[in-house]
Amino acid sequence: MTFDKDKYEKRLAFRLDRFSGKFMSNTKWTKLFETLSRNKETVNKCLEKSIWDEQLREIHIPPIEEFTETFHDTGFKDGINQPSNFKEIEWIEFPSKWTISRQMRGQTLEPHKYEQDIIKIKNEIDRIGQLETGLDNEKLIVYGYK
């Protein structure tokens, strides 16, 4: 199966037409993810919402020394090492709290509970410049489109 770039571009344009606002460019996304990598000790979980579906996927934020192994000028490699384009990101989300269920030998164990300081993350993000964000007690969102 060959990649049909024209078909992809038409499909992408059609999908993006449903949004009224575009807030990010490849340069802004790169600056954002670079800032997150420089502050890796603060960022424990980052989720990406694609324009193509409703699923949230985790984006690995590497330490700054490994930034170029994950990110490039127009996108990043997802968890399966498939390239994703920045222009396909509807938003990224930083939850303030989350749990991970655990089981061992058929028994349910107490879940692991995690937290991250989304105010601290927002303060670091705000140093980049004006980005379209949403913040409440549960999460911080940086919008690519609305």
Secondary structure, DSSP 8 states (H G I E B T S, - for coil): ----HHHHHHHHHHHHTT-S-B---HHHHHHHHHHHHHTTTT----EEEESS-S-EEE-----GGGHHHHEETTEEE-TTS-EEEGGGEEEEEEESEEEEEEEETTEEEEEEEEE--HHHHHHHHHTT----EEE-SSEEEEESB-
